Amino acid sequence: MPRFEELYEALNDKEKALFSETVNRLLARTFLVFEREEDRRGYRFVERHLTLFQRYFDLARWDLFHDQQLAVIQLYNRDERNRRNFTIQETIFLFILRLLYDDKRRELRLTDQVYVTGQEIQEKYMALGIKQRLPAREDMQRILRLFSNFSLLDLKRGHWRDPEALYLLYPSLLLVLNTADLESLAEWLSEQAAWDEESEGEDEDETELDEDS
């Protein structure tokens, strides 16, 4: 079985430059998605030289996973180092995007792309019933830009903070949150919504007491 050094030396100078560029892109973004235009060149290069990249990342205890069905390449650390820990608000948005992706995917043909609007994202957020955590438009813009940096979505029309904006969602969302993660998040969000509703009811009771006193 060829070693990394042998595989690397077999590349020409242009390919070596592309190798370095692609390694840094994977380390920064975690995913390469064939469907995403700016990822496509790197995706195809990794696909052609998959063993080379796997040998390289293996030296630092990273695994490179190629999901051919989704056409997504994912990099992750075996020791769970160098991971981006999302805030609660960012995690809720991730959950919403995954739900929207699943909903839209069922309505489309296999080759169709998945688009959602800013309005649909906001409506799905409101449907969760977590009123105390409704984000400002600036927060929504920041979070969606963050997810774009990880090749989870792209803005295709409008402005990041507008309800009329149109976003293209990528299948990498399926690898960020698996079915078990979705179920755990759904349960937690349901508990939070119930708590918010209960707290709101307590506030109303207190107001009535104040008025009667």
ABEGO torsion letter per residue (X at the ends): XBBAAAAAAABBAAAAAAAAAAAAAAAAAGBBBAABAAAAAAAAAAAAAAAAAAAAAAAAGBBBBBBAAAGBBBBBBAAGBGBBBBBAAAAAAAAAAAAAAAAAAAABBAABBBBBBAAAAAAAAAAAGBAAABBBAAAAAAAAAAAAAAGABBBABEBAABAABBBBBBAAAAAABBAAAAAAAAAAAAAAAAAAAAAAAAAAAAAAAAAAX
